[in-house]
Amino acid sequence: MTGGNVYDGIVAEPLVAKLPPARKLLADKAYDCERLRIFLEERGTTPVIPNKCNRLKPFPFKRKIYKHRNKIERMFCRIKDARRIATRYDKLASNFLSSVCLMAAIYFWLN
């Protein structure tokens, strides 16, 4: 498989599987696939994912809850203000993760 024909759900499922089940998972349309939705529901997680425009059988979607995803997007944009993170300056994944955690803590403290 090449990067052009892989949907985000393939990557999301193993990553989410490593985490404890959450009550809800907010994601954008790129994660709209039946397989990921079934996986989440089996874990007891409510998927809050908008339907793609080409979906023949739409799933229920809670628009009011989905609006909270904007907070997550703003947090990622804020963290990328740090040059070290935006350019992925660190060579080791552990150092990169430490930088992300440090910036998240600083921005959380400032707000």
Helices and strands as residue ranges (DSSP letters): G 3-5, H 8-17, E 24-26, G 29-31, H 34-43, E 46-48, H 63-66, H 69-79, H 83-86, H 93-110
